[in-house]
Amino acid sequence: MKKNVIIAILLIAILCLGVVLYLQNDSENSSDISNQPQSSQTSESTTSTSSNSKTLDLSNQGLNELPKDDLDDKTIVVLDVSSNNLTGALPAEIRKLTNLEVLIASDNNLTGIPAEIGQLSKLKTANFANNDISGLPLEIGNLSNLETLDLRGNPNVSTYDISLIQPKIPNAQILTD
């Protein structure tokens, strides 16, 4: 009998502790969300912040161009502009995102990559898959931290440009079809 009472008390204590931890975690997540800065361009964009880094998600917004104000934010580490209606090349102001590590610009109608991308010294991943990119700026070869350059789904991408860039960034994986 005593054994059953002790087991019941332990189970109730464990259950109560679980509820307290769950509620504490839930309230921390709620305060994190309410303290996040939002993009001034659209309420549909998603911005998340942890310590001094920021992810800016502008994907699936139907954008024809990038909001210039967002390109002044040096805390952005991840920028996702995938699945929009972007044409031409990303703006040269992309160079201002000096802490950018991940750039996702897949599934647009881009035809080029700006030479200024070569100034993003912390860039590790650049995804330009499923666009219409042909020529590549040789400045991509300046990206010593680049690990992945995804160019799949760009049927006219210049293999000659790739052959000039690849030796400058031998540790990077350049993905093509």
VENFENNOR-V999928 format. One record per pair of residues at least 12 apart in sequence whose ideal C-beta (glycine too) atoms are under 8 Angstrom apart, sorted by the first residue. I is the first residue (numbers start at 0). J is the second residue. If there is no record, write none. Layout:
I & J
I & J
This chain:
34 & 48
35 & 47
35 & 48
36 & 48
36 & 53
38 & 55
38 & 57
38 & 66
38 & 69
39 & 66
39 & 68
39 & 69
40 & 57
40 & 66
40 & 68
40 & 69
41 & 57
41 & 60
41 & 66
43 & 60
44 & 56
44 & 57
44 & 60
48 & 74
51 & 74
52 & 74
52 & 75
52 & 76
52 & 77
52 & 98
53 & 72
53 & 74
53 & 75
53 & 76
53 & 77
54 & 75
54 & 76
54 & 77
54 & 78
54 & 79
55 & 69
55 & 72
55 & 75
55 & 77
55 & 78
55 & 79
56 & 79
57 & 69
57 & 78
57 & 79
57 & 80
57 & 83
58 & 79
58 & 80
58 & 81
58 & 82
58 & 83
58 & 103
59 & 81
59 & 82
59 & 83
60 & 83
61 & 83
61 & 84
62 & 80
62 & 83
62 & 84
62 & 85
63 & 83
63 & 84
63 & 85
63 & 86
64 & 85
64 & 90
65 & 80
65 & 85
65 & 89
65 & 90
67 & 90
67 & 92
70 & 90
70 & 92
70 & 93
70 & 95
70 & 96
71 & 92
71 & 95
72 & 96
73 & 95
73 & 96
73 & 97
73 & 98
74 & 98
75 & 96
75 & 98
75 & 99
76 & 98
76 & 99
76 & 100
76 & 101
77 & 99
77 & 100
77 & 101
77 & 103
78 & 96
78 & 99
78 & 101
78 & 102
78 & 103
79 & 101
79 & 103
80 & 103
80 & 104
80 & 107
81 & 103
81 & 104
81 & 105
81 & 106
81 & 107
81 & 126
82 & 105
82 & 106
82 & 107
83 & 106
83 & 107
84 & 107
84 & 108
85 & 104
85 & 107
85 & 108
85 & 109
86 & 107
86 & 108
86 & 109
86 & 110
87 & 109
87 & 110
87 & 111
88 & 109
88 & 110
88 & 111
88 & 112
88 & 113
89 & 104
89 & 109
89 & 112
89 & 113
89 & 116
90 & 113
91 & 113
91 & 114
91 & 115
92 & 115
93 & 113
93 & 115
93 & 116
93 & 119
94 & 113
94 & 115
94 & 116
94 & 118
94 & 119
96 & 119
97 & 118
97 & 119
97 & 120
97 & 121
98 & 121
99 & 119
99 & 121
99 & 122
100 & 121
100 & 122
100 & 123
100 & 124
100 & 144
101 & 122
101 & 123
101 & 124
102 & 116
102 & 119
102 & 122
102 & 124
102 & 125
102 & 126
103 & 124
103 & 126
104 & 125
104 & 126
104 & 127
104 & 130
105 & 126
105 & 127
105 & 128
105 & 129
105 & 130
105 & 149
105 & 152
106 & 128
106 & 129
106 & 130
107 & 129
107 & 130
108 & 130
108 & 131
109 & 127
109 & 130
109 & 131
109 & 132
110 & 130
110 & 131
110 & 132
110 & 133
111 & 132
111 & 133
111 & 134
111 & 136
112 & 125
112 & 127
112 & 132
112 & 135
112 & 136
112 & 139
113 & 136
114 & 136
114 & 137
114 & 138
115 & 138
116 & 136
116 & 138
116 & 139
116 & 142
117 & 136
117 & 137
117 & 138
117 & 139
117 & 140
117 & 141
117 & 142
118 & 138
118 & 141
119 & 142
120 & 141
120 & 142
120 & 143
120 & 144
121 & 144
122 & 142
122 & 144
122 & 145
123 & 144
123 & 145
123 & 146
123 & 147
124 & 145
124 & 146
124 & 147
124 & 149
125 & 139
125 & 142
125 & 145
125 & 147
125 & 148
125 & 149
126 & 147
126 & 149
127 & 148
127 & 149
127 & 150
127 & 153
128 & 149
128 & 150
128 & 151
128 & 152
128 & 153
128 & 174
129 & 151
129 & 152
129 & 153
130 & 152
130 & 153
131 & 153
131 & 154
131 & 155
132 & 150
132 & 153
132 & 155
132 & 156
133 & 153
133 & 155
133 & 156
133 & 157
134 & 157
134 & 160
135 & 150
135 & 156
135 & 157
135 & 160
135 & 161
135 & 164
137 & 160
137 & 163
137 & 164
139 & 164
139 & 168
140 & 163
140 & 164
140 & 166
140 & 167
140 & 168
141 & 167
142 & 168
142 & 171
143 & 168
145 & 168
145 & 170
145 & 171
146 & 170
146 & 171
146 & 172
147 & 171
147 & 172
147 & 174
148 & 171
148 & 172
148 & 173
148 & 174
149 & 174
150 & 173
150 & 174
150 & 175
151 & 174
151 & 175
151 & 176
152 & 176
153 & 175
153 & 176
154 & 176
156 & 175
158 & 175
161 & 173
161 & 175
